[in-house]
Amino acid sequence: MFAVIKTGGKQYKVAADNEITVMALEGEAGAQVTFSEVLALFDGEKSEIGAPHVAGASVVAEIVEQTRGPKVIAFKKRRRKNSRRKHGHKQDLTIVRITEILTGGAKAAPLEAKAPAPETVAESAEAAAEKPAAPKAKRPRKAPAAKSGGDDEHEG
């Protein structure tokens, strides 16, 4: 089964376990996002095309990484005019892994909470108690006084 979704003004053909790069989405790595703008669903011989969206369909994905695209240089030059302009730009991107395609208004299963085990918390508290205190931070050095250039008449 695969679907066509729309996000960031672009359309993507996705299937379960695909990784795609989309325009920047809010969220940290490991967060779950839902794409509700499903334009089409295809399952073997059966297909469903939305007008404009497929009712009750959604695609659930997990954010893998927040990253930036390659640097794009916009260089403009007007010959014989001594005029040129150079600007660089990197686009913010999000890499997502498609986890499932839902139909019929089904809801996504929430991600499992990754809370540390109680034993781990107790062990880390003991380790912190045994750990020696961090050394004091050094004070910043004062800048040396400016030396006179030998012309003491003009100092004021």
The 8 nearest C-alpha neighbors of each residue, nearest first, counted from 0:
[[1, 42, 41, 14, 43, 2, 40, 15],
 [0, 2, 14, 41, 13, 40, 42, 12],
 [3, 1, 40, 13, 39, 12, 41, 4],
 [2, 4, 12, 39, 38, 11, 37, 13],
 [5, 3, 37, 11, 10, 38, 36, 2],
 [4, 6, 10, 9, 36, 11, 8, 37],
 [7, 5, 8, 9, 10, 4, 21, 34],
 [6, 8, 9, 22, 5, 21, 23, 10],
 [7, 9, 6, 5, 10, 22, 21, 11],
 [10, 8, 7, 5, 6, 11, 4, 21],
 [9, 11, 5, 4, 6, 3, 12, 8],
 [10, 12, 4, 3, 13, 5, 9, 6],
 [11, 13, 3, 2, 4, 1, 10, 14],
 [14, 12, 2, 1, 11, 3, 17, 15],
 [13, 15, 1, 17, 0, 16, 2, 97],
 [14, 16, 97, 99, 98, 17, 100, 13],
 [17, 15, 97, 98, 96, 14, 18, 99],
 [18, 16, 97, 96, 15, 14, 19, 13],
 [17, 19, 96, 95, 97, 16, 94, 20],
 [18, 20, 95, 94, 21, 17, 96, 97],
 [19, 21, 94, 93, 95, 92, 18, 22],
 [22, 20, 93, 92, 19, 94, 23, 7],
 [21, 23, 92, 7, 93, 24, 91, 20],
 [22, 24, 92, 93, 91, 21, 25, 65],
 [25, 23, 93, 26, 22, 92, 21, 65],
 [24, 26, 23, 27, 93, 32, 65, 30],
 [27, 25, 30, 24, 28, 62, 31, 32],
 [26, 28, 30, 29, 62, 25, 65, 64],
 [27, 29, 62, 63, 64, 30, 26, 65],
 [28, 30, 62, 61, 63, 27, 31, 64],
 [31, 29, 62, 28, 27, 61, 26, 32],
 [30, 32, 61, 60, 62, 29, 33, 59],
 [33, 31, 60, 59, 61, 30, 34, 62],
 [34, 32, 59, 58, 35, 60, 57, 31],
 [33, 35, 58, 57, 36, 59, 32, 4],
 [34, 36, 57, 37, 33, 58, 56, 4],
 [35, 37, 5, 34, 4, 52, 38, 57],
 [38, 36, 4, 52, 53, 35, 39, 3],
 [37, 39, 52, 49, 3, 4, 53, 36],
 [40, 38, 48, 3, 2, 49, 47, 37],
 [41, 39, 2, 47, 46, 1, 48, 3],
 [40, 42, 46, 1, 0, 45, 2, 43],
 [43, 41, 0, 45, 46, 44, 1, 40],
 [42, 44, 45, 41, 0, 46, 1, 40],
 [43, 45, 42, 46, 41, 0, 47, 40],
 [44, 46, 42, 43, 41, 47, 40, 0],
 [47, 45, 41, 40, 42, 44, 48, 39],
 [46, 48, 40, 39, 41, 49, 45, 53],
 [47, 49, 39, 38, 53, 40, 46, 50],
 [50, 48, 53, 52, 51, 38, 39, 47],
 [51, 49, 52, 48, 53, 38, 54, 39],
 [50, 52, 49, 38, 53, 48, 37, 36],
 [53, 51, 49, 38, 50, 37, 36, 54],
 [52, 54, 49, 37, 56, 38, 39, 55],
 [53, 55, 56, 52, 49, 103, 104, 102],
 [56, 54, 104, 103, 102, 53, 57, 105],
 [57, 55, 102, 101, 54, 53, 104, 103],
 [58, 56, 35, 101, 34, 37, 100, 102],
 [57, 59, 100, 34, 33, 101, 99, 35],
 [60, 58, 33, 99, 98, 32, 97, 100],
 [61, 59, 97, 98, 32, 96, 31, 95],
 [60, 62, 31, 96, 95, 30, 29, 32],
 [61, 63, 95, 28, 29, 30, 64, 94],
 [62, 64, 28, 95, 94, 29, 61, 96],
 [65, 63, 94, 28, 62, 93, 66, 95],
 [64, 66, 93, 92, 94, 28, 63, 67],
 [67, 65, 92, 93, 64, 91, 68, 94],
 [68, 66, 91, 92, 90, 89, 69, 65],
 [67, 69, 90, 89, 91, 92, 70, 66],
 [70, 68, 89, 71, 67, 90, 88, 91],
 [71, 69, 89, 88, 87, 72, 68, 90],
 [70, 72, 88, 87, 69, 89, 73, 86],
 [71, 73, 87, 86, 74, 70, 88, 85],
 [72, 74, 86, 85, 87, 71, 75, 84],
 [75, 73, 85, 84, 72, 86, 76, 83],
 [76, 74, 84, 83, 85, 73, 77, 82],
 [77, 75, 83, 82, 78, 84, 74, 81],
 [76, 78, 82, 80, 83, 79, 75, 81],
 [79, 77, 80, 76, 81, 82, 83, 75],
 [78, 80, 81, 77, 82, 76, 83, 75],
 [81, 79, 82, 78, 77, 83, 76, 75],
 [82, 80, 79, 83, 78, 77, 76, 84],
 [83, 81, 80, 77, 76, 84, 78, 79],
 [82, 84, 76, 75, 77, 81, 85, 74],
 [83, 85, 75, 74, 76, 86, 82, 73],
 [84, 86, 74, 73, 75, 87, 83, 72],
 [87, 85, 73, 72, 74, 84, 88, 71],
 [86, 88, 72, 71, 73, 70, 85, 89],
 [87, 89, 71, 70, 72, 90, 86, 73],
 [90, 88, 70, 68, 69, 67, 71, 91],
 [89, 91, 68, 67, 92, 88, 69, 70],
 [92, 90, 67, 23, 66, 68, 89, 22],
 [93, 91, 23, 22, 67, 66, 21, 65],
 [92, 94, 65, 23, 21, 20, 66, 64],
 [93, 95, 20, 64, 63, 19, 62, 21],
 [96, 94, 62, 63, 61, 18, 19, 60],
 [97, 95, 18, 61, 60, 17, 16, 98],
 [98, 96, 60, 16, 15, 17, 99, 59],
 [99, 97, 60, 15, 16, 59, 96, 61],
 [100, 98, 15, 59, 97, 58, 101, 60],
 [99, 101, 58, 57, 59, 102, 15, 98],
 [102, 100, 57, 56, 105, 58, 99, 103],
 [103, 101, 56, 104, 55, 105, 57, 100],
 [102, 104, 55, 105, 56, 101, 54, 57],
 [103, 105, 55, 102, 56, 106, 101, 54],
 [106, 104, 103, 101, 102, 107, 55, 56],
 [107, 105, 104, 108, 101, 57, 102, 109],
 [108, 106, 109, 105, 59, 101, 33, 99],
 [107, 109, 106, 110, 111, 59, 105, 99],
 [110, 108, 107, 111, 31, 112, 106, 30],
 [109, 111, 112, 108, 31, 30, 113, 29],
 [112, 110, 113, 109, 108, 114, 29, 31],
 [111, 113, 114, 110, 109, 115, 29, 30],
 [112, 114, 111, 115, 110, 116, 29, 30],
 [115, 113, 112, 116, 117, 111, 120, 119],
 [116, 114, 119, 117, 113, 120, 118, 112],
 [115, 117, 119, 118, 114, 120, 121, 113],
 [118, 116, 120, 119, 121, 115, 122, 114],
 [119, 117, 121, 116, 120, 122, 115, 123],
 [118, 120, 122, 116, 117, 121, 123, 115],
 [119, 121, 117, 123, 118, 122, 124, 116],
 [122, 120, 124, 118, 119, 123, 125, 117],
 [123, 121, 119, 125, 124, 120, 118, 126],
 [122, 124, 126, 120, 125, 121, 119, 127],
 [125, 123, 127, 121, 122, 126, 120, 128],
 [126, 124, 128, 122, 127, 123, 121, 129],
 [125, 127, 123, 129, 128, 124, 130, 122],
 [126, 128, 130, 124, 125, 129, 123, 131],
 [129, 127, 125, 126, 130, 124, 131, 123],
 [130, 128, 126, 127, 131, 125, 124, 132],
 [129, 131, 127, 128, 126, 132, 125, 133],
 [132, 130, 129, 133, 128, 127, 134, 126],
 [131, 133, 134, 130, 135, 129, 128, 127],
 [132, 134, 131, 135, 136, 130, 127, 137],
 [135, 133, 136, 132, 137, 131, 130, 138],
 [136, 134, 137, 133, 132, 138, 131, 139],
 [135, 137, 134, 138, 133, 139, 132, 140],
 [138, 136, 135, 139, 140, 134, 133, 141],
 [137, 139, 140, 136, 141, 135, 134, 142],
 [138, 140, 137, 141, 136, 142, 143, 135],
 [141, 139, 138, 142, 137, 143, 144, 136],
 [140, 142, 143, 139, 144, 138, 145, 137],
 [141, 143, 140, 144, 145, 139, 146, 138],
 [144, 142, 141, 145, 146, 140, 147, 139],
 [145, 143, 146, 142, 141, 147, 140, 148],
 [144, 146, 143, 147, 142, 148, 141, 149],
 [147, 145, 144, 148, 143, 149, 150, 151],
 [146, 148, 149, 145, 150, 151, 154, 144],
 [147, 149, 150, 146, 151, 145, 154, 153],
 [150, 148, 147, 151, 146, 152, 153, 154],
 [149, 151, 148, 152, 153, 147, 154, 146],
 [150, 152, 153, 154, 149, 147, 148, 155],
 [153, 151, 150, 154, 155, 149, 148, 147],
 [154, 152, 151, 155, 150, 149, 147, 148],
 [155, 153, 151, 152, 150, 147, 149, 148],
 [154, 153, 152, 151, 150, 147, 149, 148]]
